[in-house]
Amino acid sequence: MDKATQRDIQANGITLHLTEMGRGPLVLLCHGWPELAYSWRHQLPALARAGYHVVAPDMRGYGGSSAPQSVEAYAITDLVGDMVALVAALGESRAAIVGHDWGANVAWHAALMRPDLFQAVVGLSVPHRPRHPGAAPMALLRAAGTDDFYWFHFNREGVPEAEFERDIASAMRRVLVYGSGDAPRGAALSLRVPPGQGFLDGCSDPAELPPWLSEADIEVFAAAFRKSGFRGAFNWYRNIDRNWVLTAPFQGATVRPPALFIAGTRDGVIASAVGRKHLEQLGESVPNLRDKVLIGGGGHWIQQERPAEVSAALLRFLAADYPA
């Protein structure tokens, strides 16, 4: 079978750098924070072998894709718009969309806003969260007294950038190891940032990497962020409340296409009380949810940590609802 190829494509007024493989119905793979298309290196060949044209973009702000400076250029409507335009630029009129972490948020919203185009949707690690009718997400956190949640830290322009750019390889090792299912017990990445501290302060640079992650992998991520910096990646977080305003027309709407959810049982996103609630209620806002696949011992970087299980779950779902 052909190897993965890379190219740039113009879509939605920006350049998207793509990694792609295979021929057949289109499947888009949307990575999350702070990653790259490289995060899907194991799924690309698995899906291509099964008869799909698999395309993994470096998302807006990341890697070889355009990284506008303006905070306002990273609204959910821009991010979904990139994927809509990408499908058209590839000459297609339909796609399955798969997203992890922030990419899951893009995938859920793409399926919510354009079910005619995105005919199957998979979210990894982050369940769809219906829009709260009364208040924006960060206002709700403040009201609950949780203004040390990491979103607030990431909203301080220049502060998290400086923290991560000080030693990019070390930052990537910490985030990937301590956010994974292989984090030592009691040493997982905290989603709370106490006043005066940084996001990475609670974890030291790991002495060794888990079997699924190599120093060569770390260097791929680090090299990309040395070129692009982290501003684009953090700008996604700086639109959280703005996204709430922009999605007002979709209040109460449900995600209609066939859907799948995949996560690791040691993922902090679904382990919290709020995360568990969103996971339990997922079927209410995603009525055609086919399954929730929870992979024992897996952490947040599930498609890298447990590639065979993730690829198998994707292929089962696609075979039934978006066949090659």
Secondary structure as the mmCIF struct_conf table of DSSP 4:
data_model
#
loop_
_struct_conf.conf_type_id
_struct_conf.id
_struct_conf.beg_label_comp_id
_struct_conf.beg_label_asym_id
_struct_conf.beg_label_seq_id
_struct_conf.end_label_comp_id
_struct_conf.end_label_asym_id
_struct_conf.end_label_seq_id
HELX_LH_PP_P HELX_LH_PP_P1 ASP A 2 ALA A 4
STRN STRN1 THR A 5 ALA A 11
TURN_TY1_P TURN_TY1_P1 ASN A 12 GLY A 13
STRN STRN2 ILE A 14 MET A 21
BEND BEND1 ARG A 23 PRO A 25
STRN STRN3 LEU A 26 CYS A 30
TURN_TY1_P TURN_TY1_P2 TRP A 33 PRO A 34
HELX_RH_3T_P HELX_RH_3T_P1 ALA A 37 TRP A 40
TURN_TY1_P TURN_TY1_P3 ARG A 41 HIS A 42
HELX_RH_AL_P HELX_RH_AL_P1 GLN A 43 ARG A 49
TURN_TY1_P TURN_TY1_P4 ALA A 50 GLY A 51
STRN STRN4 HIS A 53 PRO A 57
HELX_LH_PP_P HELX_LH_PP_P2 ASP A 58 MET A 59
TURN_TY1_P TURN_TY1_P5 ARG A 60 GLY A 61
BEND BEND2 TYR A 62 TYR A 62
TURN_TY1_P TURN_TY1_P6 GLY A 63 GLY A 64
BEND BEND3 SER A 65 SER A 65
BEND BEND4 GLN A 69 GLN A 69
HELX_RH_3T_P HELX_RH_3T_P2 VAL A 71 TYR A 74
HELX_RH_AL_P HELX_RH_AL_P2 ILE A 76 ALA A 89
TURN_TY1_P TURN_TY1_P7 LEU A 90 GLY A 91
BEND BEND5 SER A 93 SER A 93
STRN STRN5 ALA A 95 HIS A 100
TURN_TY1_P TURN_TY1_P8 ASP A 101 ASP A 101
HELX_RH_AL_P HELX_RH_AL_P3 TRP A 102 MET A 113
TURN_TY1_P TURN_TY1_P9 PRO A 115 LEU A 117
STRN STRN6 PHE A 118 LEU A 124
BEND BEND6 SER A 125 VAL A 126
HELX_LH_PP_P HELX_LH_PP_P3 PRO A 130 HIS A 132
BEND BEND7 PRO A 133 ALA A 135
HELX_RH_AL_P HELX_RH_AL_P4 PRO A 137 ALA A 143
TURN_TY1_P TURN_TY1_P10 ALA A 144 GLY A 145
TURN_TY1_P TURN_TY1_P11 ASP A 147 ASP A 148
STRN STRN7 PHE A 149 PHE A 149
HELX_RH_AL_P HELX_RH_AL_P5 TYR A 150 PHE A 154
TURN_TY1_P TURN_TY1_P12 ASN A 155 ASN A 155
BEND BEND8 ARG A 156 ARG A 156
TURN_TY1_P TURN_TY1_P13 GLU A 157 GLY A 158
HELX_RH_AL_P HELX_RH_AL_P6 VAL A 159 GLU A 165
BEND BEND9 ARG A 166 ASP A 167
HELX_RH_AL_P HELX_RH_AL_P7 ILE A 168 TYR A 178
TURN_TY1_P TURN_TY1_P14 GLY A 179 GLY A 179
BEND BEND10 SER A 180 SER A 180
TURN_TY1_P TURN_TY1_P15 GLY A 181 ASP A 182
BEND BEND11 ALA A 183 ALA A 183
HELX_LH_PP_P HELX_LH_PP_P4 PRO A 184 PRO A 184
TURN_TY1_P TURN_TY1_P16 ARG A 185 GLY A 186
BEND BEND12 ALA A 188 ALA A 188
HELX_LH_PP_P HELX_LH_PP_P5 LEU A 189 SER A 190
BEND BEND13 LEU A 191 LEU A 191
STRN STRN8 ARG A 192 ARG A 192
TURN_TY1_P TURN_TY1_P17 PRO A 195 GLY A 196
TURN_TY1_P TURN_TY1_P18 PHE A 199 GLY A 202
BEND BEND14 CYS A 203 CYS A 203
HELX_LH_PP_P HELX_LH_PP_P6 SER A 204 PRO A 206
BEND BEND15 ALA A 207 GLU A 208
TURN_TY1_P TURN_TY1_P19 PRO A 211 TRP A 212
HELX_RH_AL_P HELX_RH_AL_P8 GLU A 215 SER A 228
BEND BEND16 PHE A 230 PHE A 230
HELX_RH_AL_P HELX_RH_AL_P9 ARG A 231 ASN A 235
TURN_TY1_P TURN_TY1_P20 TRP A 236 TRP A 236
HELX_RH_3T_P HELX_RH_3T_P3 TYR A 237 ASN A 239
HELX_RH_AL_P HELX_RH_AL_P10 ILE A 240 LEU A 246
TURN_TY1_P TURN_TY1_P21 THR A 247 THR A 247
HELX_RH_3T_P HELX_RH_3T_P4 ALA A 248 PHE A 250
TURN_TY1_P TURN_TY1_P22 GLN A 251 GLY A 252
BEND BEND17 PRO A 257 PRO A 257
STRN STRN9 ALA A 259 GLY A 264
TURN_TY1_P TURN_TY1_P23 THR A 265 ARG A 266
HELX_RH_AL_P HELX_RH_AL_P11 GLY A 268 ALA A 271
BEND BEND18 SER A 272 SER A 272
HELX_RH_AL_P HELX_RH_AL_P12 ALA A 273 GLU A 280
TURN_TY1_P TURN_TY1_P24 GLN A 281 GLN A 281
HELX_RH_AL_P HELX_RH_AL_P13 LEU A 282 SER A 285
TURN_TY1_P TURN_TY1_P25 PRO A 287 ASN A 288
STRN STRN10 LEU A 289 ILE A 295
TURN_TY1_P TURN_TY1_P26 GLY A 296 GLY A 297
BEND BEND19 HIS A 300 HIS A 300
HELX_RH_AL_P HELX_RH_AL_P14 ILE A 302 GLU A 305
BEND BEND20 ARG A 306 ARG A 306
HELX_RH_AL_P HELX_RH_AL_P15 PRO A 307 ASP A 321
BEND BEND21 TYR A 322 TYR A 322
#
